[in-house]
Amino acid sequence: MDVRGATAWLGRDLAVDLGTANTRVYMRGRGVVLCEPSVLALDTATGSVLAVGHSAKQMLGRTPAAITAIRPLQDGVIADFDAAEDMLRAFIQRVHPHGFWSRPRLVVAAPSGVTGVQLRAVEEAGYAAGARRVYIVEEPMAAAIGAGLPVYDAAGSMIVDIGGGTTDVAVISLGGIVSASSIPIGGDDMDDAIVQHVKKEYSLLLGERTAENIKSAVGSAFPMADEPNAEIRGRDMVTGLPSTILISAAEIRHALDEPVMAIVDAVRNVLDATPPELAGDIAVSGIVLAGGAAQLGGLADRMRHDLQMPVRMADDPMQCVALGAGRCVESFEALRSVLLTRPGRYA
């Protein structure tokens, strides 16, 4: 058997960014090979999986009674274990269809401060999905590695990873997390803030996909030049009929202020708990933003204004966690110290 055949038989190690909104899979030697919404569609009568990823997301809010489209993860942790296992297995088999004898090692990113029960749920989902060994890397550490921060230097680095369900904030030095916080606020909460504002002010009901599109199109955290208005379509709560309104970017920014302030406060609290020497390093090197929701317009400007510190966006914010977890499988022994694991399983 040649080397290529042996590698295929043994299987390529994988890294998974198991996010509330999206799941990304990194394959050793190939990079990110899958990026799909963390959504699963099930037959309510049999429990069988009908669709995962993009095709399942298209069903959100549109399914008949016989089909249910669900998100197995809430606030960054597994809320429905069976659904998460089915979804993870489907994604792994899609990129790694080699069967039992090629079961890969798996590195999974999880929020910082994950509890023992939540850690076990992530691990067991990985084993049930076909991995021979599961390791956990904390999301802010993975994001910092993926953003190219010098995590093993003595100087402090600060990463703010804003995902769909959680925001992870961490100060990292000498290969470890010095101070950190994880709050259940993210892109989904921004979407919900828009839904609630439009419902309260205009008696108009919006779907979550519509709110997400509005956030992407005109949402912002800080005043910007040439702000557009948005035309919003929803269902009038009074008449029950479809209705359309015109809303300004400034009003959407006001609606988003509460979740944005919660993120800024989380960063401020972590800075307060950071040793003065490391805080001084961060005042020079700045804060790095990662995660899909970090791309909200003007967020870096807002944080720069409120915290009076340099703030910049990572080069590839949406894939930072997946790339960082992928670095762990590419340089497994070199980065093994940042991985979490529990005894009781073997490679």
RODO-2510 file (C-alpha; in nm, 4 decimals, decimal comma):
residues 347
     n   res          X          Y          Z
     1     m     0,0000     0,0000     0,0000
     2     d     0,1411     0,3413    -0,0960
     3     v     0,1491     0,6364     0,1429
     4     r    -0,1553     0,7979    -0,0157
     5     g    -0,3578     0,4797     0,0229
     6     a    -0,2431     0,4349     0,3824
     7     t    -0,3472     0,7911     0,4632
     8     a    -0,6919     0,7376     0,3132
     9     w    -0,7320     0,4086     0,5031
    10     l    -0,6288     0,5592     0,8349
    11     g    -0,8392     0,8695     0,7753
    12     r    -0,7590     1,2360     0,7906
    13     d    -0,7926     1,4138     1,1238
    14     l    -1,0732     1,6686     1,1373
    15     a    -1,1454     1,9878     1,3287
    16     v    -1,5002     2,1135     1,3801
    17     d    -1,6251     2,4583     1,4690
    18     l    -1,9633     2,3462     1,6034
    19     g    -2,1372     2,6833     1,6113
    20     t    -2,4890     2,7875     1,7034
    21     a    -2,5465     2,9356     1,3579
    22     n    -2,2957     2,7527     1,1344
    23     t    -2,0756     2,4449     1,1474
    24     r    -1,7391     2,4380     0,9725
    25     v    -1,5250     2,1301     0,9188
    26     y    -1,1490     2,1475     0,8616
    27     m    -0,9715     1,8441     0,7150
    28     r    -0,6026     1,7936     0,7794
    29     g    -0,4039     1,8785     0,4682
    30     r    -0,7032     2,0293     0,2864
    31     g    -0,8297     2,3198     0,4974
    32     v    -1,1956     2,4110     0,5519
    33     v    -1,3943     2,1650     0,3426
    34     l    -1,7473     2,2308     0,4708
    35     c    -1,9428     2,5328     0,5934
    36     e    -2,3123     2,4717     0,6532
    37     p    -2,5858     2,6162     0,8784
    38     s    -2,6276     2,4241     1,2052
    39     v    -2,9815     2,3205     1,1174
    40     l    -3,1467     1,9803     1,0941
    41     a    -3,4843     1,8881     0,9396
    42     l    -3,6600     1,5839     1,0836
    43     d    -3,9675     1,3790     0,9999
    44     t    -4,1825     1,4292     1,3103
    45     a    -4,3465     1,0882     1,2765
    46     t    -4,0364     0,8697     1,2326
    47     g    -3,7594     1,0950     1,3628
    48     s    -3,5578     1,0318     1,0469
    49     v    -3,3279     1,3027     0,9121
    50     l    -3,4637     1,4676     0,5963
    51     a    -3,2044     1,7400     0,5439
    52     v    -2,9069     1,9099     0,7102
    53     g    -2,7267     2,2370     0,6518
    54     h    -2,8337     2,4766     0,3758
    55     s    -3,1298     2,2701     0,2595
    56     a    -3,2607     2,2392     0,6165
    57     k    -3,2212     2,6143     0,6812
    58     q    -3,4420     2,6884     0,3827
    59     m    -3,7172     2,5050     0,5713
    60     l    -3,7012     2,7212     0,8864
    61     g    -4,0440     2,8767     0,9429
    62     r    -4,1832     2,7072     0,6314
    63     t    -4,2328     2,3419     0,7273
    64     p    -4,5660     2,1540     0,7366
    65     a    -4,6697     1,9733     1,0533
    66     a    -4,4980     1,6516     0,9385
    67     i    -4,1533     1,8173     0,9257
    68     t    -3,9666     2,0117     1,1927
    69     a    -3,6534     2,2182     1,1290
    70     i    -3,4453     2,2688     1,4439
    71     r    -3,1142     2,4103     1,5597
    72     p    -2,9472     2,1501     1,7851
    73     l    -2,7257     2,4126     1,9517
    74     q    -2,8436     2,7048     2,1617
    75     d    -2,6168     2,9689     2,3147
    76     g    -2,3115     2,7811     2,1905
    77     v    -2,3899     2,4505     2,3655
    78     i    -2,5788     2,1367     2,2663
    79     a    -2,9487     2,1728     2,3472
    80     d    -3,0684     1,8593     2,1634
    81     f    -2,8089     1,5829     2,1912
    82     d    -2,9681     1,3386     1,9455
    83     a    -3,0144     1,6067     1,6810
    84     a    -2,6581     1,7354     1,7308
    85     e    -2,5244     1,3810     1,6935
    86     d    -2,7240     1,3264     1,3721
    87     m    -2,6110     1,6589     1,2292
    88     l    -2,2445     1,6088     1,3174
    89     r    -2,2480     1,2543     1,1771
    90     a    -2,4005     1,3782     0,8508
    91     f    -2,1366     1,6498     0,8137
    92     i    -1,8466     1,4164     0,8961
    93     q    -1,9703     1,1478     0,6575
    94     r    -2,0082     1,4102     0,3864
    95     v    -1,6384     1,5032     0,4019
    96     h    -1,4963     1,1729     0,5314
    97     p    -1,6988     0,8812     0,3828
    98     h    -1,4487     0,6020     0,4523
    99     g    -1,6306     0,3919     0,7093
   100     f    -1,5348     0,2443     1,0453
   101     w    -1,1701     0,1655     0,9786
   102     s    -1,0834     0,5226     0,8905
   103     r    -1,2347     0,6902     1,1944
   104     p    -1,0501     1,0222     1,2407
   105     r    -0,9238     1,2062     1,5427
   106     l    -1,1525     1,5033     1,6005
   107     v    -1,0836     1,8462     1,7519
   108     v    -1,4035     2,0316     1,8434
   109     a    -1,4194     2,3995     1,9424
   110     a    -1,6359     2,4777     2,2470
   111     p    -1,7113     2,8029     2,4342
   112     s    -1,4710     2,9018     2,7123
   113     g    -1,5786     2,7955     3,0593
   114     v    -1,7829     2,5041     2,9234
   115     t    -1,9172     2,2881     3,2093
   116     g    -1,8258     1,9245     3,2587
   117     v    -2,1713     1,8121     3,1459
   118     q    -2,1531     2,0260     2,8318
   119     l    -1,7996     1,9037     2,7624
   120     r    -1,9156     1,5438     2,7875
   121     a    -2,2077     1,6137     2,5519
   122     v    -1,9727     1,7536     2,2874
   123     e    -1,7313     1,4619     2,3261
   124     e    -2,0019     1,1949     2,3125
   125     a    -2,1564     1,3558     2,0032
   126     g    -1,8139     1,3361     1,8374
   127     y    -1,7642     0,9702     1,9293
   128     a    -2,1179     0,8810     1,8187
   129     a    -2,0539     1,0601     1,4883
   130     g    -1,7600     0,8276     1,4159
   131     a    -1,4462     0,9796     1,5704
   132     r    -1,1896     0,7492     1,7303
   133     r    -1,0649     1,0237     1,9653
   134     v    -1,2193     1,3592     2,0555
   135     y    -1,0342     1,6640     2,1863
   136     i    -1,1793     2,0002     2,2853
   137     v    -1,0229     2,3395     2,2197
   138     e    -1,1768     2,6492     2,3738
   139     e    -1,3215     2,8766     2,1075
   140     p    -1,1317     3,1931     2,2038
   141     m    -0,8022     3,0011     2,1956
   142     a    -0,8901     2,8552     1,8551
   143     a    -0,9968     3,1988     1,7303
   144     a    -0,6709     3,3551     1,8519
   145     i    -0,4645     3,0856     1,6781
   146     g    -0,6720     3,1227     1,3607
   147     a    -0,6287     3,5008     1,3704
   148     g    -0,2519     3,4591     1,3871
   149     l    -0,2080     3,6024     1,7383
   150     p     0,1156     3,5128     1,9239
   151     v    -0,0571     3,2930     2,1829
   152     y     0,2701     3,1455     2,3159
   153     d     0,4431     3,4808     2,3696
   154     a     0,4759     3,6366     2,7137
   155     a     0,2885     3,9446     2,5895
   156     g    -0,0880     3,9557     2,6261
   157     s    -0,3275     3,9127     2,3314
   158     m    -0,7025     3,9779     2,3458
   159     i    -0,9589     3,8066     2,1247
   160     v    -1,3339     3,8737     2,1081
   161     d    -1,5153     3,5938     1,9237
   162     i    -1,8771     3,6903     1,8483
   163     g    -2,0728     3,3943     1,7153
   164     g    -2,4391     3,3230     1,6588
   165     g    -2,5217     3,2269     2,0173
   166     t    -2,2278     3,3334     2,2340
   167     t    -1,9557     3,5925     2,2661
   168     d    -1,6250     3,4634     2,4013
   169     v    -1,3737     3,7161     2,5313
   170     a    -1,0262     3,6084     2,6414
   171     v    -0,6833     3,7417     2,7247
   172     i    -0,4149     3,4903     2,6255
   173     s    -0,0487     3,4685     2,7232
   174     l     0,2131     3,1920     2,7274
   175     g    -0,0225     2,9410     2,5643
   176     g    -0,3008     2,9777     2,8206
   177     i    -0,6132     3,1814     2,8897
   178     v    -0,5413     3,4316     3,1680
   179     s    -0,8878     3,5862     3,1989
   180     a    -1,2017     3,5116     3,0024
   181     s    -1,5763     3,5463     2,9862
   182     s    -1,8453     3,3795     2,7788
   183     i    -2,1891     3,5412     2,7547
   184     p    -2,4988     3,4027     2,5779
   185     i    -2,5195     3,7011     2,3433
   186     g    -2,4449     3,6849     1,9723
   187     g    -2,5802     3,7306     1,6238
   188     d    -2,9073     3,5513     1,7040
   189     d    -2,9772     3,8016     1,9830
   190     m    -2,9162     4,0861     1,7391
   191     d    -3,1703     3,9305     1,5028
   192     d    -3,4193     3,8914     1,7879
   193     a    -3,3651     4,2544     1,8947
   194     i    -3,4699     4,3643     1,5448
   195     v    -3,7753     4,1351     1,5544
   196     q    -3,8858     4,2710     1,8929
   197     h    -3,8308     4,6355     1,7940
   198     v    -4,0354     4,6073     1,4746
   199     k    -4,3061     4,4154     1,6610
   200     k    -4,3274     4,6798     1,9340
   201     e    -4,3046     4,9921     1,7169
   202     y    -4,4899     4,8812     1,4029
   203     s    -4,7008     4,5786     1,5108
   204     l    -4,5271     4,3829     1,2365
   205     l    -4,4171     4,0208     1,2764
   206     l    -4,0860     3,9216     1,1134
   207     g    -3,9234     3,5850     1,0610
   208     e    -3,5699     3,5220     1,1850
   209     r    -3,4304     3,4968     0,8320
   210     t    -3,5811     3,8373     0,7452
   211     a    -3,4289     3,9907     1,0591
   212     e    -3,0894     3,8407     0,9731
   213     n    -3,1079     3,9893     0,6230
   214     i    -3,1959     4,3324     0,7654
   215     k    -2,9016     4,3145     1,0071
   216     s    -2,6637     4,2280     0,7245
   217     a    -2,7993     4,4959     0,4922
   218     v    -2,8366     4,8007     0,7191
   219     g    -2,7420     4,6960     1,0730
   220     s    -2,4659     4,8888     1,2477
   221     a    -2,3241     4,9633     1,5903
   222     f    -2,1842     5,3091     1,5120
   223     p    -2,2977     5,5911     1,2811
   224     m    -2,1717     5,5432     0,9270
   225     a    -2,1674     5,7525     0,6104
   226     d    -2,4483     5,7182     0,3540
   227     e    -2,6704     5,4976     0,5682
   228     p    -2,9504     5,3404     0,3622
   229     n    -3,3096     5,2745     0,4579
   230     a    -3,4548     4,9250     0,4508
   231     e    -3,7866     4,8012     0,3178
   232     i    -3,9215     4,5365     0,5540
   233     r    -4,1969     4,2894     0,4723
   234     g    -4,3829     4,1014     0,7418
   235     r    -4,7289     4,0176     0,8755
   236     d    -4,9390     4,2926     1,0291
   237     m    -5,0444     4,1863     1,3799
   238     v    -5,3710     4,3837     1,3557
   239     t    -5,5027     4,2807     1,0150
   240     g    -5,3137     3,9530     0,9789
   241     l    -5,2223     4,0521     0,6234
   242     p    -4,8769     4,0976     0,4650
   243     s    -4,7461     4,4514     0,5102
   244     t    -4,4385     4,6557     0,4160
   245     i    -4,2685     4,9381     0,6072
   246     l    -3,9623     5,1564     0,5491
   247     i    -3,7152     5,1737     0,8387
   248     s    -3,3921     5,3715     0,8761
   249     a    -3,0467     5,2365     0,9556
   250     a    -3,0389     5,4649     1,2624
   251     e    -3,3509     5,2956     1,3992
   252     i    -3,2030     4,9503     1,3426
   253     r    -2,8871     5,0677     1,5223
   254     h    -3,1015     5,1756     1,8174
   255     a    -3,2690     4,8332     1,8197
   256     l    -2,9271     4,6636     1,8282
   257     d    -2,7896     4,8783     2,1093
   258     e    -2,8733     4,6383     2,3950
   259     p    -2,6851     4,3309     2,2634
   260     v    -2,3980     4,5514     2,1435
   261     m    -2,3650     4,7106     2,4893
   262     a    -2,3675     4,3652     2,6507
   263     i    -2,0700     4,2656     2,4324
   264     v    -1,8824     4,5876     2,5115
   265     d    -1,9463     4,5368     2,8846
   266     a    -1,8154     4,1786     2,8643
   267     v    -1,4916     4,3058     2,7095
   268     r    -1,4623     4,5750     2,9759
   269     n    -1,5134     4,3177     3,2543
   270     v    -1,2399     4,0910     3,1181
   271     l    -1,0031     4,3868     3,0901
   272     d    -1,0813     4,4732     3,4543
   273     a    -0,9779     4,1203     3,5569
   274     t    -0,6564     4,1263     3,3517
   275     p    -0,3187     4,1765     3,5247
   276     p    -0,1854     4,5310     3,4662
   277     e     0,1186     4,4146     3,2669
   278     l    -0,0959     4,2241     3,0196
   279     a    -0,3519     4,5054     3,0020
   280     g    -0,0652     4,7345     2,9054
   281     d     0,0322     4,4967     2,6246
   282     i    -0,3260     4,4970     2,4935
   283     a    -0,3383     4,8777     2,5044
   284     v    -0,0554     4,8675     2,2492
   285     s    -0,1395     4,5591     2,0384
   286     g    -0,5163     4,6142     2,0505
   287     i    -0,8256     4,3935     2,0608
   288     v    -0,8945     4,1535     1,7728
   289     l    -1,2524     4,0733     1,6656
   290     a    -1,3498     3,7359     1,5213
   291     g    -1,6719     3,5495     1,4476
   292     g    -1,9481     3,6081     1,1961
   293     a    -2,1440     3,8561     1,4104
   294     a    -1,8280     4,0667     1,4573
   295     q    -1,8852     4,1844     1,1001
   296     l    -2,1753     4,4038     1,2118
   297     g    -2,1112     4,7429     1,0525
   298     g    -1,9204     4,9861     1,2726
   299     l    -1,8731     4,7426     1,5618
   300     a    -1,4946     4,7911     1,5727
   301     d    -1,5483     5,1704     1,5690
   302     r    -1,8028     5,1438     1,8513
   303     m    -1,5687     4,9366     2,0689
   304     r    -1,2774     5,1661     1,9889
   305     h    -1,4895     5,4645     2,0964
   306     d    -1,6285     5,3072     2,4163
   307     l    -1,3092     5,1351     2,5363
   308     q    -1,0548     5,3891     2,4138
   309     m    -0,8314     5,1090     2,2852
   310     p    -0,7167     4,9919     1,9403
   311     v    -0,9641     4,7443     1,7881
   312     r    -0,9249     4,5615     1,4579
   313     m    -1,0967     4,2854     1,2651
   314     a    -0,9233     3,9524     1,2038
   315     d    -0,8327     3,8842     0,8408
   316     d    -1,0943     3,6072     0,8071
   317     p    -1,3293     3,6567     1,1044
   318     m    -1,5893     3,3979     1,0046
   319     q    -1,3363     3,1147     0,9774
   320     c    -1,0962     3,2035     1,2604
   321     v    -1,2214     2,9327     1,4977
   322     a    -1,2210     2,6626     1,2282
   323     l    -0,8739     2,7654     1,1089
   324     g    -0,7391     2,7697     1,4654
   325     a    -0,8866     2,4282     1,5441
   326     g    -0,7442     2,3130     1,2113
   327     r    -0,3986     2,4303     1,3132
   328     c    -0,4330     2,1953     1,6106
   329     v    -0,4769     1,8933     1,3821
   330     e    -0,2041     2,0105     1,1449
   331     s     0,0465     2,0560     1,4303
   332     f    -0,1076     1,8205     1,6818
   333     e     0,1911     1,7604     1,9083
   334     a     0,3052     2,1236     1,9031
   335     l    -0,0378     2,2544     2,0031
   336     r    -0,1562     1,9651     2,2189
   337     s    -0,1153     2,1755     2,5341
   338     v    -0,4138     2,3933     2,4356
   339     l    -0,6485     2,0924     2,4003
   340     l    -0,8854     1,9749     2,6707
   341     t    -0,9745     1,6090     2,7164
   342     r    -1,1150     1,3754     2,9765
   343     p    -0,9762     1,0322     3,0736
   344     g    -1,1605     0,7173     2,9817
   345     r    -1,1172     0,7044     2,6042
   346     y    -0,8269     0,5817     2,3973
   347     a    -0,6935     0,6538     2,0494
***
